Amino acid sequence: MVIESDRATLLMLLHRARKRKRALFRRPAITRERMDWLVRMGQLNERQFRRRYRMGKSSFQKLSRRIAPLVHGAIACDVQLSIALRFLSGAASCDVEDLHGVAETTARLSFERVLRSIDAAIPMHFDCEDELVLRKIAAGFAVRSEGVLTGIVGAVDGVHIRVRKPRQNGASYW
């Protein structure tokens, strides 16, 4: 049976042990320099920018202006959008954090803020029953694909599924 003084002593010893453990295993602080977005834009030509962000510079700027009133935080909207797009394009989280000069939590919060802002600023839904709307969307796909994609009203980017092509008519199988 533990009496109160023994209990207090045990609690004090546990507290000291935890403090020592934290001191021994304290992570070294990583100092990062916050990204200057205008410098970043100047460093990349259009091809390099598109490769990294999956959109051109002008599209990036349009999207940034559109979501800017909805994106909050201490970091500029352009930098937060850059964080989100780099994550979406498959970059490793540590690389995104180092490139933008932010901690893991800040990068994650920026990503979530941007996604919520895009969802609010650009509603991505349409009436599947309205044939006129569907034809307009399909025409947009056809124009952007130079006539390759016809009758398409939606697509998912970044999904790769390995399939076997059929033996017959394999060339037209996508």
N, C-alpha and C positions, 0 to 999 in steps of 0.2 A: 504494500500500500504506500503510495507516494504522498508525502505530506506537502503542504503549501510551500514551504521554503525550498524543498527539493524540486518542486515543479517550477518555481521561479528561476532556480539555478539552471535547470535544464533548458528553459526557454531562452535565458540569457546566453548560454553556450551555443544553442542552435543559431541564434541571431548573429553571434560573432563568427561562427563557421560560415554562414551564408555571406557575410561581408567579406571574409577572406577569400572565399571562392570567387566572388564577383571581382575582387581586386586582381586575383591571379589570372582570370580568364577574360579580363576586359579587352574588348576589341579595340585595335588601334583606330583612331579617327581617320577617315579618308577625307582628304581635302580635295574638293572639286571646284573647278572654275565654271561658273554658269555660262551657258552658251549665249553668244551674241548673235541673234538671228540674222541681222543684216550682213554680218561678216560671213555667216554660213551660206546665205543665199549667193553672195558674191563668189564663194569658193567653188560652187558647183555650176557646170554648164547645164543646159536644158536636159541633155541625155542622161547625165549623171544624176540630176535631180529626180527625173522620172523613174530611174532605176531604183533609187532609194525610197521614194515616197509613193510610187505607183500613180503619180499624176504630175502634170506639168506645173511650172511655177505660177502661171496665171490662174490655173484651177485651184491651186493651194491658197493663193491670196484671196480668191473669191470665197472659198469655203471659210477661211479664217475671218473675213469680214462678216460673213453671215452668222457665224456662231459666237463672235466676240462679245455681244451683249449678254450672252448666256453663260460664258465661261468665266468663272471667278477664281480668285486665288492670287497669290503674290507673284506668280510667274506669268509672263506675257502669253497671250492667247496663241501666238505663232509658235512659241516653244512648246506649249502644251499640245498643240495639234501635231507638231513634229514628233513628240513623244508617242502619241497615240498611233500615228501612221507608221512609225518605225516598228512598234509592237505588232501592228496588224500585218506588216510585211514580213514578219518572221524573225526580226532581230532578237538577240539574246537580251534578257533584262539587264544584265550587268553592263553590256555594251551601250544600251540606251541610257542608263544612269550615268555612265562615265562621259558619253558624248554630250549630254545635256547639262551635266554638272548638278545632278539632283540625287537625292537619296532614294532608296527603294520605295519607301512609303509615298514620297512626293510623286514619283513616276506613276505609281499605281493610282493615286488619287487623280492625277492629271488625266490619265487614260480614261478613268470612269467619268470624269467631268466632261471630257470631249465627246465621248459616246452619247451621254445623256443630252448634251447640247445639240449634237447632230440630229439625234432622234426628235428633239423638240423643234428644231429649226427647219428640218427637211422631212416632213412626214413621208414615210415609205410604204404607202398602202394605196391600193386602187380598187375600184369596184370590178370584181371579176365577172359580173353579170352585164356590164356595159360594153357592148361590142365595139362601139366607137372608140372608147378609151383603149381597149385592147389592140385595136388596129393601129392607133396612133403610137403606142409603145412598140409594137412590132415593127412599124415603119422606122422608128428611131434605131432599133437594133440593126435593121437592114442597111440603113445609111451608114452607120458607124462601122459595120463589118464589110462595107462595099459589096453588099448583096449576098454575102456568104450565109449569114444567119437570117432566115426568113421565118415568119410565124412564131418568133420567140418573144415572150413578154417578161422573162426574168432569167437571171443567171446568178450563180454563186461563184465568187472569185476565190482562188487559193485552194480549191479542193481538187486533189488528184486521186483518182481511183484507178487502180490497175485492172484492166479488162482484157480479155482475149478477143481478138477480132475473129469474126466467122471466116471459114475457109472460102466461102463463096461471097463475092461482092465486098471483100475486105477494104478495098480502097475508099468506098463511100461510107465506111463505118467510123464514127468519131466517138 
